[in-house]
Amino acid sequence: MTREPILEPTEPTDDADQAPREPISRPDDLADADRALRPKRMREMVGQRDVYARIQIAVDATLKRGEPLGHILFDGPPGLGKTTFALCIPRDLGVNVQIASGATLKAPKDVIPYLTNAEERSILFIDEIHRMQKAVEEFLYPAMEDFRIDLTLGEGVNARTINMRLKPFTLIGATTRTGLLSAPLRDRFQMREHLDFYTVEELAEIVTRNAGKLRVAIEPDAAVEIASRSRSTPRLANNRLRWVRDYAISKANGRITLPVARDALAMQGIDPLGLDPQDRKYMETIARVFGGGPVGVEAVAHTLNLAVDTLIDEVEPFLLRSELIVRTPRGRRITPAGFDHLGLSLPPGPDGGGQQSLFGL
């Protein structure tokens, strides 16, 4: 049921030129709008067109054959749409879906309820599938190939094995670390799809669409500005959009213009390339304390008082992809592009040259 917007009460004023206030939505309406940012059907998705085309062919063929869809493994960095694909596919197929997390599947008994409750042609989606225990992986082999599981009842000489048939289902896995999956499990997925990063144009389209879902007006150049600072990742683009929306409602009458977007992102410390304060502090530490490198990540972590895993998993991937730093056998170095982004000059090398000395091993 659609609720009517609530008009915020205003005090009487003698200023006839004062602009009227915009209707303010209920908090639960805004929460519903936030949840609605994720596409519901594959045709609503932006980007990943090659992956979309292949999955759409498989879905169409499955509907015509009346058989279960083949098992699918999605891999790629966080925030690119693996879960969105996995949840759109059952809607396009018109089947039910069960959702599990690989981290919670520690023993075969944890996955048995999902398998026995699976309806024919339904979807079982396991997120972060690489975090499953090896015993669970091996238990899934016959379930994925022959739609059966082997249950052992009792112990010792009284133990007996029951072969239980399962209804044909589809397993969809999502992972950020394919290499942690065993080869036998990877080979049992009929389709393996890698999701890549998005272009600024694709992210700008996503930002514009989602601004409409959040019921906030946004100008095209503001959408491009948010997209260009989102590291080619839709999840970050949506997070940036939510913050800019809040800033616009608080400071700019609810309309996102280019100056509003820039001011909002500057308040968060997001620079034009998408680096946040922690990224810049990491680079500045290598440049200032270690002369641009090479330096081991442990030394940088101790200097910044951060965990090594934080730097490796959260800070370095985007800096490496943007070619602002490089990893060498002797440690991390800042590239000339990194010095340029920080507005610093290359440190002189032993031979008096900056750039050549920087990359000489």
Residue pairs with C-beta under 8 A, 6 or more apart in sequence:
3 26
3 29
5 23
5 24
5 25
5 26
6 23
6 24
6 25
6 26
7 21
7 23
7 24
8 21
8 24
10 21
19 253
22 253
22 254
25 33
25 215
30 214
33 213
33 214
33 215
34 214
34 242
36 213
37 210
37 213
37 214
37 238
38 84
38 87
39 45
39 84
39 88
40 88
40 91
41 88
41 91
41 92
42 52
42 55
42 56
42 59
42 85
42 88
42 89
42 92
44 88
45 52
45 81
45 84
45 85
45 88
46 198
46 202
46 205
46 206
46 209
46 234
47 81
47 198
47 199
47 202
47 206
47 234
48 80
48 81
48 85
48 195
48 196
48 198
51 85
51 193
51 194
51 195
54 191
54 193
55 72
55 85
55 89
55 191
55 193
58 69
58 70
58 72
58 191
59 69
59 89
59 92
59 93
62 68
62 69
62 70
62 93
63 93
67 121
67 168
68 120
68 121
68 168
68 169
68 170
69 89
69 93
69 121
69 123
69 170
70 170
70 189
70 190
70 191
71 144
71 170
71 171
71 172
71 173
71 188
71 189
71 190
71 191
72 86
72 89
72 170
72 171
72 172
72 173
72 189
72 190
72 191
72 192
72 193
73 129
73 172
73 173
73 174
73 175
73 178
73 181
73 186
73 189
73 191
73 192
73 193
74 82
74 85
74 86
74 172
74 173
74 174
74 175
74 193
74 194
74 195
75 82
75 174
75 175
75 176
75 177
75 178
75 192
75 193
75 194
75 195
76 82
76 176
76 194
76 195
76 196
77 176
77 195
77 197
77 233
77 317
78 176
78 233
78 235
79 233
79 234
79 235
79 236
80 195
80 196
80 197
80 198
80 233
80 234
80 235
81 195
81 234
82 127
82 174
82 175
82 195
83 125
83 127
83 174
85 193
85 195
86 97
86 123
86 125
86 127
86 172
86 174
87 97
87 125
89 123
89 172
90 96
90 97
90 122
90 123
93 121
93 123
95 119
95 121
95 122
95 123
96 119
96 122
96 123
97 122
97 123
97 124
97 125
98 114
98 117
98 118
98 122
98 123
98 124
98 125
99 125
99 127
100 111
100 114
100 124
100 125
100 126
100 127
101 126
101 127
101 128
101 131
102 126
102 127
102 128
102 129
102 130
102 131
102 132
102 173
102 175
103 128
103 131
104 110
105 111
105 126
105 131
105 132
105 133
105 136
106 133
106 136
107 133
107 135
107 136
108 135
108 136
108 139
110 136
111 136
111 139
111 140
112 149
112 151
114 124
115 124
115 143
115 149
115 166
115 169
116 164
116 166
118 124
118 166
118 167
118 169
119 167
119 169
120 167
120 168
120 169
121 168
121 169
121 170
122 167
122 169
122 170
123 169
123 170
123 171
123 172
124 169
124 170
124 171
124 172
125 172
125 173
125 174
126 132
126 171
126 172
126 173
126 174
127 174
128 174
128 175
128 176
129 173
129 174
129 175
129 181
130 175
130 176
130 177
130 178
130 180
130 181
131 180
134 182
137 181
137 182
137 184
137 185
139 149
140 171
140 185
140 188
141 184
141 185
141 188
142 148
142 149
142 150
143 149
143 166
143 171
144 171
144 188
145 188
147 165
147 166
147 167
147 168
147 169
148 163
148 164
148 165
148 166
149 163
149 164
149 166
150 161
150 162
150 163
150 164
151 161
151 162
151 163
151 164
152 159
152 160
152 161
152 162
153 159
153 160
153 161
153 162
154 160
171 189
173 181
173 189
175 181
178 186
186 192
197 231
197 232
197 233
197 321
198 206
198 232
198 233
198 234
199 232
200 224
200 227
200 228
200 232
201 227
202 227
203 226
203 227
203 228
203 230
203 232
203 234
203 237
204 220
204 223
204 224
204 226
204 227
205 223
206 227
206 234
206 237
206 238
207 218
207 223
207 226
207 227
207 230
207 237
207 238
207 241
208 218
208 220
208 223
210 238
210 241
211 217
211 218
211 223
211 241
211 245
211 256
214 241
214 242
214 245
216 245
216 248
216 249
216 254
216 255
216 256
217 254
217 255
217 256
218 255
218 256
219 255
219 256
219 257
219 258
221 258
222 244
222 256
222 257
222 258
222 260
222 261
223 256
225 258
225 261
225 262
225 265
226 237
226 240
226 241
226 244
226 261
226 265
227 237
228 272
228 274
229 240
229 265
229 270
229 271
229 272
229 273
229 274
230 236
230 237
230 240
230 274
231 274
231 318
236 274
240 265
240 270
243 264
243 265
243 268
244 256
244 260
244 261
244 264
244 265
245 256
247 260
247 263
247 264
247 267
248 254
248 255
248 256
248 260
248 264
251 260
251 263
251 264
252 260
268 276
269 276
269 277
270 276
271 280
273 322
273 341
274 318
275 283
275 318
275 319
275 341
278 314
278 315
279 315
279 318
279 319
280 342
281 304
282 300
282 304
282 311
282 315
282 316
282 319
283 319
283 324
283 325
283 334
283 338
283 341
283 342
284 342
285 300
285 303
285 304
286 292
286 293
286 295
286 300
286 325
286 332
286 333
286 334
287 334
287 338
287 339
287 342
287 344
287 347
289 303
290 299
290 300
291 347
292 333
292 334
292 339
292 346
292 347
292 358
293 325
293 328
293 331
293 332
293 333
293 334
293 358
294 328
294 330
294 331
294 332
294 333
295 331
295 332
295 333
296 331
296 332
297 308
297 311
297 312
297 316
297 331
297 332
298 308
299 331
300 311
300 332
301 307
301 308
301 310
301 311
304 311
316 325
316 332
319 325
319 338
320 326
320 327
322 337
323 335
323 337
323 338
324 334
324 335
324 337
324 338
324 341
325 332
325 333
325 334
325 335
325 338
326 332
326 333
326 335
326 359
328 361
329 361
330 361
333 358
333 359
334 342
334 358
335 358
336 346
336 354
336 355
336 358
339 345
339 346
345 354
346 354
346 355
346 358
347 354
347 358
348 354
348 357
349 356
349 357
349 358
349 360
350 357
351 357
